[in-house]
């Protein structure tokens, strides 16, 4: 019996469960809407809803949900939750080189407590997409906000920020945030990494990732890869290390350190 015949029969057998109809329509009719309805019946993650809206947009970089990207972020959350429960409260988070903010989404949807996440990226095209991925928190008194900023120019002691409000057609009032946690999962992309790391005040919780993915096209921007975890450790001195490890992703290894600057 062919797969389409089985799906047709299951749809009749379970006529009150729309998921079987969506499954058939996706496999047989190649109906993308059915696929996303099926996913939405399995999870209420904001990531699924946002990808549904953006997946046909030629400017949307689907690499943000690649296996390596998702595994690296899941690893971060899982290891963070294994540390002393006091670390579960990250307070105000500065997410550096935050891209589309999918890590923020995953953190918000986890059990980890967060006061606010500010996501910084030098690429302005990331801002709108990051706020789509984090819409529930973006709309909740700026629990999430994406900002176009060079992470080399940020004051990590205290940051005053505002933005152009399209709702009110004017510049917003100034908000001041002091980070409790600083996250950078793109250390391999930071050209002057030592200068950036020196800007982080002592006592801050830092969560850092890099990799040994040297063999990529120049335009990928891997200008600061580490050969191994030991080299990454030397590059990121901490007063107290809470976790360090390696994630084997096949083509390359990802390194992570969590600790107190």
C-alpha positions in Angstrom: 0.0 0.0 0.0 1.3 3.4 -1.0 1.9 6.2 1.6 -0.8 8.4 0.0 -3.3 5.5 0.4 -2.5 5.0 4.0 -2.8 8.8 4.7 -6.2 8.8 2.9 -7.5 6.0 5.0 -6.2 7.5 8.3 -7.9 10.7 7.4 -11.2 8.9 7.1 -10.6 6.7 10.2 -9.7 9.8 12.3 -12.1 12.2 10.7 -12.4 14.3 13.9 -8.7 14.9 14.1 -7.7 17.6 11.6 -4.0 16.7 12.0 -4.5 13.7 9.7 -6.0 15.8 7.1 -3.2 18.3 7.3 -0.6 15.5 7.2 -2.2 14.1 4.0 -2.4 17.6 2.4 1.2 18.3 3.2 2.6 15.0 1.9 0.3 14.6 -1.1 -0.6 18.2 -2.1 2.6 19.8 -0.9 0.4 22.3 1.1 2.8 24.4 3.2 -0.1 25.9 5.3 -1.1 22.3 6.3 2.5 21.7 7.4 2.5 24.8 9.7 -0.9 24.0 11.1 0.4 20.6 12.0 3.4 22.1 13.7 1.3 24.6 15.6 -0.8 21.7 16.9 2.3 20.2 18.4 3.9 23.4 19.9 2.9 27.0 20.6 6.5 28.2 20.1 6.8 31.7 18.7 9.6 30.3 16.4 7.1 28.2 14.4 4.7 31.1 13.9 7.5 33.5 12.8 9.1 31.0 10.4 5.6 30.4 8.9 5.4 34.2 8.2 8.9 34.6 6.9 10.0 31.3 5.2 9.1 32.6 1.7 10.8 35.9 2.2 13.9 36.0 0.1 15.7 38.2 2.6 15.1 35.8 5.5 18.2 33.8 6.3 16.9 30.3 7.2 20.3 29.4 8.6 19.0 30.9 11.9 17.1 27.6 12.4 19.7 25.3 11.0 20.5 22.1 12.9 23.8 23.6 14.2 22.2 26.9 15.3 19.4 25.2 17.1 21.6 22.5 18.8 24.0 25.2 20.0 21.3 27.3 21.6 19.5 24.3 23.1 22.8 23.2 24.6 23.3 26.6 26.2 19.9 26.5 27.8 20.3 22.9 29.0 23.7 23.5 30.6 22.6 26.8 32.1 19.7 25.0 33.8 22.0 22.4 35.3 24.0 25.1 37.2 23.0 26.3 40.7 19.3 27.3 40.5 20.2 30.9 41.5 21.7 31.3 38.0 18.2 30.6 36.6 17.4 34.3 37.0 19.5 36.1 34.4 18.1 39.5 35.2 18.7 42.0 32.5 20.5 40.3 29.5 22.6 42.0 26.9 22.6 39.7 23.9 25.5 40.7 21.7 25.5 40.1 17.9 22.0 38.8 18.5 21.1 38.4 14.8 17.4 37.4 14.6 17.0 37.0 18.4 16.1 33.3 18.3 18.2 32.6 21.4 16.1 35.2 23.2 12.9 33.4 22.1 14.2 30.1 23.3 15.3 31.6 26.6 11.9 33.2 27.1 10.2 29.9 26.4 12.4 28.0 28.8 12.1 27.9 32.6 14.9 30.5 33.0 13.8 33.8 34.7 14.5 36.9 32.7 13.8 40.6 33.4 14.6 41.9 30.0 16.7 41.1 26.9 18.2 43.7 24.8 19.5 42.2 21.5 22.2 44.2 19.7 23.2 43.8 16.1 25.0 46.1 13.6 22.8 44.9 10.8 19.6 47.0 10.8 17.7 44.3 8.8 17.8 42.0 11.8 15.8 44.4 14.0 12.3 43.8 12.6 12.8 40.1 12.3 14.1 39.8 15.9 11.1 41.6 17.1 8.8 39.3 15.2 10.5 36.2 16.8 10.0 37.8 20.2 6.7 39.6 19.6 5.0 38.6 22.9 7.8 40.0 24.9 8.5 43.0 22.6 4.9 44.0 23.2 5.1 43.4 27.0 6.7 46.7 28.2 9.9 46.1 26.2 10.7 42.8 27.9 12.5 42.3 24.6 14.0 45.0 22.4 16.3 44.7 19.4 18.6 47.6 18.8 21.0 48.5 15.9 24.3 49.0 17.8 27.9 48.1 17.4 28.8 45.9 20.4 32.2 47.5 20.4 30.6 50.9 21.3 28.3 49.7 24.1 28.8 50.7 27.7 28.4 47.4 29.6 28.1 49.2 33.0 25.0 51.1 32.1 23.3 51.9 28.8 20.9 54.6 27.8 18.8 53.7 24.8 15.8 54.9 22.9 14.2 54.2 19.5 12.0 55.7 16.9 8.4 54.9 17.7 6.3 54.3 14.6 3.2 54.2 16.8 3.7 57.7 18.0 5.9 58.9 15.1 8.5 60.3 17.5 11.6 59.3 19.4 10.8 57.3 22.5 11.8 58.4 26.0 15.2 57.3 27.2 15.5 54.0 29.0 18.5 53.1 31.1 19.5 49.4 31.6 22.3 47.8 33.5 23.1 44.3 32.4 23.3 41.4 34.9 24.2 38.9 32.1 26.1 39.3 28.9 25.7 36.7 26.2 27.7 36.3 23.0 27.3 33.1 21.0 29.1 34.6 17.9 32.6 35.1 19.3 34.1 33.6 16.2 32.7 36.7 14.3 34.3 39.4 16.6 37.4 40.8 14.9 38.8 42.7 17.9 37.5 40.2 20.5 40.1 41.1 23.2 39.0 44.8 23.1 35.3 43.8 23.3 35.9 41.4 26.2 37.9 44.0 28.1 34.8 46.2 28.1 32.8 43.8 30.2 33.0 44.8 33.9 34.1 42.3 36.6 31.3 40.4 38.3 29.0 40.1 35.3 27.7 36.7 34.4 29.0 35.9 30.9 27.8 33.2 28.5 30.1 32.7 25.5 30.3 30.4 22.5 32.8 30.1 19.7 33.9 27.3 17.3 36.8 25.8 15.3 35.0 26.3 11.9 38.0 27.7 10.0 37.2 26.1 6.7 34.4 28.4 5.5 34.2 31.1 2.8 35.7 34.5 3.8 32.3 36.2 3.6 31.0 34.0 6.4 33.0 36.3 8.7 34.7 33.7 10.9 37.6 35.9 11.9 38.1 34.7 15.5 37.8 30.9 15.6 39.5 28.9 18.3 41.5 25.8 17.7 40.2 24.1 20.8 38.5 24.7 24.2 41.8 25.5 25.9 42.5 28.3 23.4 39.0 29.7 23.9 39.6 29.6 27.7 42.7 31.7 27.4 40.8 34.2 25.3 38.0 34.5 27.9 39.5 34.8 31.4 36.9 34.5 34.2 37.1 35.0 38.0 34.9 31.9 38.3 34.1 29.3 35.7 30.6 27.6 36.1 30.7 25.5 32.9 32.9 24.8 30.0 32.4 22.2 27.3 32.5 21.1 23.6 29.6 20.3 21.4 30.4 18.1 18.4 28.4 19.3 15.4 30.0 17.1 12.8 31.7 19.6 10.5 33.0 21.6 13.4 33.1 21.8 17.2 31.3 24.5 19.2 32.9 25.7 22.5 31.0 27.2 25.4 32.0 28.9 28.6 29.7 30.1 31.4 31.1 32.0 34.3 31.7 35.3 36.2 33.9 37.9 34.4 
